Amino acid sequence: MQEEIAKINSERSKFEDDLRKEMTAEKEALLVMIEELKGKIITNEEALKENDRKAYIIESEFEKERALLQQKIQYYEKLIEEMNRKERVTYFHIWTKGLIFRYILIGNLKRAKEFKERARFSDQRAYL
């Protein structure tokens, strides 16, 4: 009977050792898996940060280009406005010169001088 108890204790001890080895191996495998998953998390977080940075850069470049285009639009609108104003002034010059010339032709120099003075005053206002 002592032999059987010793044999049972020996088997139990062997079973416990095998179970401990198995559990240790499983624990190590799980620790390796945890470390791999932590590495993936870090990699994904870095990729997310990089993507956020790229998106921010793209958005910044878009806003910069948008602002430049708006400035160009404003510049061209002012240029068109200035050209229209100059066109009106040029038309006014041609028209007033024609009237002055007509007054000179018909011999009304006094009227031509008066008109010329008014035209000069209007020119000054047109350029303001």
N, CA, C and O of each residue as an XYZ file, in Angstrom:
512
protein
N       0.795     -1.172      0.000
C       0.000      0.000      0.000
C       0.864      1.274      0.000
O       0.514      2.260     -0.649
N       1.941      1.252      0.696
C       2.883      2.361      0.720
C       3.422      2.610     -0.690
O       3.601      3.745     -1.130
N       3.664      1.517     -1.358
C       4.172      1.634     -2.712
C       3.133      2.313     -3.605
O       3.479      3.163     -4.425
N       1.911      1.954     -3.455
C       0.844      2.544     -4.261
C       0.688      4.033     -3.937
O       0.485      4.849     -4.836
N       0.780      4.375     -2.675
C       0.686      5.793     -2.281
C       1.870      6.552     -2.872
O       1.700      7.662     -3.376
N       3.048      5.978     -2.818
C       4.235      6.621     -3.369
C       4.076      6.768     -4.877
O       4.422      7.803     -5.447
N       3.549      5.724     -5.520
C       3.328      5.759     -6.965
C       2.301      6.848     -7.321
O       2.499      7.605     -8.272
N       1.209      6.920     -6.556
C       0.174      7.935     -6.790
C       0.753      9.334     -6.574
O       0.485     10.251     -7.351
N       1.547      9.490     -5.513
C       2.195     10.790     -5.252
C       3.149     11.150     -6.377
O       3.222     12.305     -6.795
N       3.870     10.167     -6.857
C       4.808     10.396     -7.953
C       4.044     10.809     -9.215
O       4.438     11.752     -9.901
N       2.960     10.108     -9.516
C       2.143     10.443    -10.691
C       1.516     11.833    -10.545
O       1.463     12.628    -11.483
N       1.046     12.081     -9.322
C       0.447     13.393     -9.065
C       1.498     14.499     -9.230
O       1.213     15.538     -9.826
N       2.665     14.288     -8.724
C       3.751     15.252     -8.824
C       4.125     15.469    -10.297
O       4.327     16.603    -10.732
N       4.215     14.368    -11.058
C       4.530     14.453    -12.481
C       3.411     15.209    -13.212
O       3.686     16.065    -14.052
N       2.161     14.891    -12.894
C       1.010     15.571    -13.514
C       1.055     17.073    -13.215
O       0.834     17.899    -14.100
N       1.348     17.415    -11.944
C       1.433     18.835    -11.567
C       2.572     19.533    -12.308
O       2.404     20.666    -12.758
N       3.715     18.886    -12.442
C       4.854     19.468    -13.160
C       4.512     19.666    -14.638
O       4.808     20.712    -15.216
N       3.886     18.657    -15.242
C       3.480     18.779    -16.650
C       2.474     19.917    -16.828
O       2.548     20.690    -17.783
N       1.534     19.998    -15.884
C       0.524     21.057    -15.940
C       1.173     22.436    -15.789
O       0.815     23.380    -16.494
N       2.136     22.541    -14.856
C       2.849     23.813    -14.678
C       3.616     24.197    -15.947
O       3.582     25.352    -16.370
N       4.314     23.213    -16.560
C       5.054     23.484    -17.792
C       4.110     23.941    -18.898
O       4.386     24.895    -19.626
N       3.000     23.240    -18.999
C       2.003     23.599    -20.020
C       1.457     25.000    -19.774
O       1.320     25.797    -20.702
N       1.146     25.289    -18.516
C       0.605     26.624    -18.190
C       1.666     27.699    -18.402
O       1.340     28.794    -18.860
N       2.917     27.417    -18.083
C       4.005     28.376    -18.304
C       4.175     28.642    -19.796
O       4.329     29.790    -20.212
N       4.148     27.580    -20.601
C       4.274     27.739    -22.053
C       3.103     28.555    -22.606
O       3.296     29.428    -23.453
N       1.902     28.271    -22.131
C       0.718     29.020    -22.569
C       0.817     30.488    -22.150
O       0.471     31.396    -22.906
N       1.299     30.691    -20.920
C       1.458     32.059    -20.405
C       2.464     32.820    -21.260
O       2.230     33.974    -21.616
N       3.586     32.178    -21.592
C       4.603     32.821    -22.427
C       4.058     33.123    -23.820
O       4.332     34.187    -24.376
N       3.293     32.197    -24.384
C       2.687     32.419    -25.703
C       1.727     33.604    -25.646
O       1.686     34.420    -26.567
N       0.953     33.697    -24.562
C       0.025     34.818    -24.408
C       0.783     36.142    -24.218
O       0.369     37.175    -24.745
N       1.881     36.108    -23.473
C       2.695     37.313    -23.291
C       3.292     37.784    -24.617
O       3.333     38.979    -24.908
N       3.759     36.807    -25.421
C       4.283     37.156    -26.755
C       3.172     37.779    -27.598
O       3.391     38.780    -28.280
N       1.975     37.183    -27.548
C       0.840     37.699    -28.307
C       0.475     39.107    -27.826
O       0.168     39.983    -28.634
N       0.510     39.318    -26.517
C       0.206     40.648    -25.958
C       1.219     41.667    -26.455
O       0.845     42.774    -26.843
N       2.497     41.308    -26.448
C       3.536     42.222    -26.930
C       3.364     42.529    -28.414
O       3.550     43.670    -28.837
N       3.013     41.529    -29.197
C       2.757     41.751    -30.622
C       1.578     42.699    -30.825
O       1.626     43.599    -31.663
N       0.523     42.482    -30.046
C      -0.656     43.347    -30.157
C      -0.331     44.770    -29.714
O      -0.804     45.732    -30.320
N       0.471     44.908    -28.666
C       0.895     46.248    -28.232
C       1.698     46.933    -29.332
O       1.537     48.126    -29.589
N       2.568     46.151    -29.976
C       3.348     46.684    -31.098
C       2.445     47.144    -32.235
O       2.666     48.202    -32.825
N       1.423     46.339    -32.540
C       0.473     46.719    -33.593
C      -0.285     47.985    -33.215
O      -0.523     48.852    -34.055
N      -0.661     48.082    -31.942
C      -1.369     49.283    -31.476
C      -0.482     50.506    -31.659
O      -0.938     51.534    -32.160
N       0.768     50.405    -31.260
C       1.704     51.528    -31.405
C       1.889     51.886    -32.878
O       1.889     53.061    -33.246
N       2.047     50.855    -33.717
C       2.204     51.088    -35.154
C       0.968     51.777    -35.732
O       1.085     52.727    -36.506
N      -0.201     51.298    -35.355
C      -1.446     51.900    -35.854
C      -1.610     53.325    -35.349
O      -2.069     54.190    -36.095
N      -1.243     53.587    -34.094
C      -1.335     54.951    -33.568
C      -0.384     55.880    -34.306
O      -0.734     57.020    -34.611
N       0.833     55.387    -34.597
C       1.792     56.189    -35.358
C       1.277     56.451    -36.766
O       1.399     57.564    -37.279
N       0.699     55.426    -37.394
C       0.134     55.596    -38.739
C      -1.013     56.596    -38.704
O      -1.153     57.418    -39.610
N      -1.835     56.526    -37.655
C      -2.947     57.472    -37.513
C      -2.427     58.892    -37.359
O      -2.942     59.820    -37.983
N      -1.398     59.059    -36.523
C      -0.798     60.390    -36.353
C      -0.219     60.898    -37.664
O      -0.370     62.073    -38.000
N       0.445     60.014    -38.407
C       1.023     60.393    -39.696
C      -0.073     60.791    -40.683
O       0.066     61.774    -41.410
N      -1.153     60.029    -40.704
C      -2.274     60.366    -41.586
C      -2.919     61.687    -41.181
O      -3.290     62.487    -42.039
N      -3.054     61.918    -39.875
C      -3.597     63.193    -39.403
C      -2.686     64.347    -39.818
O      -3.160     65.403    -40.236
N      -1.377     64.135    -39.701
C      -0.415     65.167    -40.075
C      -0.509     65.458    -41.576
O      -0.505     66.615    -41.996
N      -0.592     64.393    -42.373
C      -0.706     64.579    -43.821
C      -2.005     65.296    -44.178
O      -2.018     66.185    -45.029
N      -3.090     64.906    -43.526
C      -4.379     65.563    -43.780
C      -4.302     67.040    -43.403
O      -4.838     67.890    -44.114
N      -3.643     67.348    -42.297
C      -3.489     68.742    -41.866
C      -2.670     69.527    -42.887
O      -2.999     70.665    -43.221
N      -1.593     68.900    -43.381
C      -0.753     69.564    -44.384
C      -1.550     69.811    -45.658
O      -1.486     70.897    -46.235
N      -2.296     68.809    -46.094
C      -3.100     68.958    -47.315
C      -4.138     70.052    -47.124
O      -4.345     70.879    -48.012
N      -4.790     70.058    -45.965
C      -5.798     71.083    -45.687
C      -5.152     72.468    -45.638
O      -5.719     73.437    -46.143
N      -3.973     72.560    -45.033
C      -3.273     73.843    -44.967
C      -2.900     74.335    -46.362
O      -3.060     75.514    -46.680
N      -2.400     73.414    -47.191
C      -2.046     73.789    -48.561
C      -3.285     74.216    -49.343
O      -3.237     75.168    -50.122
N      -4.380     73.516    -49.133
C      -5.630     73.879    -49.798
C      -6.068     75.276    -49.373
O      -6.442     76.097    -50.211
N      -6.022     75.545    -48.064
C      -6.434     76.864    -47.566
C      -5.515     77.950    -48.102
O      -5.970     79.042    -48.443
N      -4.212     77.649    -48.178
C      -3.262     78.627    -48.696
C      -3.560     78.928    -50.163
O      -3.581     80.087    -50.578
N      -3.791     77.868    -50.943
C      -4.091     78.056    -52.363
C      -5.425     78.781    -52.540
O      -5.576     79.628    -53.420
N      -6.375     78.437    -51.698
C      -7.682     79.106    -51.759
C      -7.531     80.601    -51.484
O      -8.126     81.425    -52.177
N      -6.733     80.950    -50.470
C      -6.506     82.357    -50.142
C      -5.808     83.072    -51.301
O      -6.149     84.209    -51.628
N      -4.828     82.403    -51.922
C      -4.140     83.009    -53.064
C      -5.096     83.235    -54.231
O      -5.056     84.273    -54.891
N      -5.954     82.249    -54.474
C      -6.923     82.403    -55.562
C      -7.913     83.529    -55.270
O      -8.306     84.270    -56.172
N      -8.312     83.651    -54.006
C      -9.209     84.745    -53.645
C      -8.520     86.093    -53.841
O      -9.148     87.056    -54.281
N      -7.227     86.160    -53.514
C      -6.480     87.392    -53.741
C      -6.406     87.709    -55.232
O      -6.556     88.860    -55.640
N      -6.171     86.669    -56.043
C      -6.128     86.880    -57.490
C      -7.470     87.386    -57.998
O      -7.534     88.302    -58.817
N      -8.542     86.772    -57.498
C      -9.879     87.200    -57.914
C     -10.096     88.670    -57.567
O     -10.570     89.450    -58.393
N      -9.745     89.039    -56.337
C      -9.901     90.436    -55.920
C      -9.046     91.360    -56.779
O      -9.490     92.442    -57.165
N      -7.815     90.932    -57.081
C      -6.929     91.746    -57.916
C      -7.541     91.949    -59.301
O      -7.587     93.069    -59.811
N      -8.011     90.850    -59.906
C      -8.579     90.969    -61.252
C      -9.891     91.756    -61.250
O     -10.176     92.487    -62.198
N     -10.686     91.609    -60.191
C     -11.907     92.412    -60.108
C     -11.571     93.893    -60.027
O     -12.208     94.713    -60.689
N     -10.573     94.242    -59.217
C     -10.152     95.646    -59.124
C      -9.568     96.129    -60.442
O      -9.787     97.269    -60.852
N      -8.817     95.241    -61.107
C      -8.235     95.599    -62.391
C      -9.332     95.869    -63.420
O      -9.254     96.836    -64.178
N     -10.351     95.012    -63.441
C     -11.474     95.218    -64.365
C     -12.202     96.509    -64.023
O     -12.582     97.273    -64.911
N     -12.393     96.747    -62.731
C     -13.053     97.975    -62.294
C     -12.255     99.201    -62.741
O     -12.822    100.179    -63.227
N     -10.945     99.136    -62.571
C     -10.068    100.240    -62.974
C     -10.113    100.429    -64.490
O     -10.160    101.556    -64.982
N     -10.100     99.315    -65.222
C     -10.152     99.420    -66.687
C     -11.479    100.025    -67.136
O     -11.515    100.844    -68.055
N     -12.574     99.617    -66.484
C     -13.875    100.190    -66.827
C     -13.904    101.686    -66.536
O     -14.438    102.479    -67.312
N     -13.310    102.056    -65.389
C     -13.270    103.475    -65.036
C     -12.431    104.244    -66.047
O     -12.827    105.323    -66.489
N     -11.284    103.704    -66.415
C     -10.427    104.367    -67.406
C     -11.118    104.437    -68.763
O     -10.980    105.410    -69.504
N     -11.871    103.372    -69.069
C     -12.599    103.358    -70.335
C     -13.633    104.485    -70.363
O     -13.792    105.179    -71.367
N     -14.338    104.650    -69.224
C     -15.313    105.740    -69.147
C     -14.620    107.099    -69.257
O     -15.112    108.004    -69.932
N     -13.479    107.229    -68.589
C     -12.730    108.491    -68.635
C     -12.246    108.740    -70.050
O     -12.336    109.864    -70.544
N     -11.731    107.702    -70.717
C     -11.252    107.852    -72.086
C     -12.408    108.247    -73.007
O     -12.262    109.137    -73.845
N     -13.541    107.592    -72.851
C     -14.706    107.954    -73.651
C     -15.100    109.401    -73.388
O     -15.431    110.143    -74.313
N     -15.061    109.794    -72.118
C     -15.409    111.174    -71.752
C     -14.422    112.150    -72.386
O     -14.818    113.207    -72.877
N     -13.119    111.792    -72.374
C     -12.109    112.649    -73.011
C     -12.394    112.820    -74.487
O     -12.369    113.936    -75.007
N     -12.663    111.726    -75.157
C     -12.933    111.794    -76.598
C     -14.166    112.651    -76.859
O     -14.182    113.486    -77.763
N     -15.179    112.432    -76.063
C     -16.424    113.183    -76.238
C     -16.206    114.671    -75.981
O     -16.677    115.507    -76.752
N     -15.492    115.012    -74.894
C     -15.266    116.439    -74.585
C     -14.347    117.079    -75.612
O     -14.565    118.227    -75.999
N     -13.324    116.362    -76.063
C     -12.432    116.921    -77.100
C     -13.210    117.185    -78.378
O     -12.992    118.181    -79.068
N     -14.123    116.266    -78.678
C     -14.949    116.459    -79.876
C     -15.822    117.705    -79.754
O     -15.954    118.462    -80.715
N     -16.420    117.923    -78.582
C     -17.256    119.105    -78.387
C     -16.436    120.388    -78.444
O     -16.845    121.377    -79.051
N     -15.275    120.353    -77.802
C     -14.403    121.541    -77.828
C     -14.014    121.851    -79.261
O     -14.041    123.007    -79.684
N     -13.648    120.807    -80.014
C     -13.267    120.996    -81.409
C     -14.432    121.589    -82.217
O     -14.236    122.468    -83.057
N     -15.633    121.095    -81.950
C     -16.813    121.635    -82.660
C     -17.022    123.111    -82.328
O     -17.291    123.918    -83.217
N     -16.896    123.461    -81.047
C     -17.048    124.873    -80.660
C     -15.997    125.746    -81.324
O     -16.275    126.874    -81.732
N     -14.772    125.207    -81.429
C     -13.709    125.976    -82.092
C     -14.048    126.148    -83.559
O     -13.876    127.228    -84.125
N     -14.533    125.071    -84.175
C     -14.867    125.144    -85.601
C     -15.973    126.162    -85.871
O     -15.928    126.884    -86.867
N     -16.953    126.218    -84.994
C     -18.046    127.159    -85.264
C     -17.711    128.563    -84.749
O     -18.529    129.478    -84.842
N     -16.502    128.719    -84.206
C     -16.054    130.043    -83.832
C     -16.464    130.486    -82.444
O     -16.330    131.666    -82.120
N     -16.950    129.603    -81.630
C     -17.371    129.969    -80.281
C     -16.250    129.619    -79.304
O     -16.352    128.642    -78.562
N     -15.176    130.420    -79.305
C     -13.996    130.152    -78.476
C     -14.311    130.287    -76.988
O     -13.800    129.540    -76.155
N     -15.174    131.268    -76.677
C     -15.535    131.454    -75.271
C     -16.209    130.193    -74.737
O     -15.880    129.718    -73.650
N     -17.132    129.668    -75.489
C     -17.852    128.456    -75.077
C     -16.881    127.267    -75.004
O     -17.009    126.429    -74.112
N     -15.916    127.182    -75.927
C     -14.924    126.102    -75.939
C     -14.071    126.161    -74.678
O     -13.797    125.123    -74.075
N     -13.638    127.380    -74.258
C     -12.828    127.521    -73.043
C     -13.619    127.129    -71.803
O     -13.097    126.463    -70.909
N     -14.879    127.547    -71.754
C     -15.726    127.182    -70.609
C     -15.880    125.655    -70.528
O     -15.775    125.054    -69.459
N     -16.129    125.064    -71.674
C     -16.321    123.619    -71.696
C     -15.039    122.890    -71.327
O     -15.065    121.861    -70.652
N     -13.903    123.445    -71.785
C     -12.608    122.848    -71.477
C     -12.352    122.896    -69.970
O     -11.848    121.927    -69.402
N     -12.689    123.999    -69.324
C     -12.531    124.115    -67.867
C     -13.412    123.103    -67.143
O     -12.965    122.435    -66.211
N     -14.656    122.994    -67.574
C     -15.555    122.014    -66.958
C     -15.032    120.598    -67.161
O     -15.123    119.765    -66.259
N     -14.489    120.324    -68.338
C     -13.957    119.003    -68.638
C     -12.747    118.705    -67.749
O     -12.602    117.581    -67.270
N     -11.884    119.689    -67.525
C     -10.720    119.492    -66.661
C     -11.164    119.180    -65.233
O     -10.610    118.296    -64.579
N     -12.164    119.913    -64.762
C     -12.688    119.656    -63.420
C     -13.299    118.245    -63.352
O     -13.098    117.532    -62.369
N     -14.033    117.848    -64.381
C     -14.639    116.512    -64.410
C     -13.556    115.432    -64.492
O     -13.694    114.363    -63.898
N     -12.473    115.719    -65.236
C     -11.366    114.757    -65.321
C     -10.745    114.517    -63.958
O     -10.450    113.382    -63.583
N     -10.555    115.584    -63.236
C      -9.943    115.448    -61.907
C     -10.835    114.621    -60.986
O     -10.338    113.796    -60.221
N     -12.133    114.833    -61.054
C     -13.055    114.050    -60.241
C     -13.099    112.586    -60.685
O     -13.238    111.686    -59.857
N     -12.979    112.356    -61.980
C     -13.057    110.992    -62.511
C     -11.859    110.168    -62.046
O     -11.988    108.960    -61.848
N     -10.710    110.787    -61.871
C      -9.514    110.044    -61.455
C      -9.460    109.841    -59.949
O      -8.617    109.084    -59.467
N     -10.319    110.482    -59.208
C     -10.309    110.323    -57.740
C     -10.964    109.062    -57.309
O     -11.038    108.782    -56.112
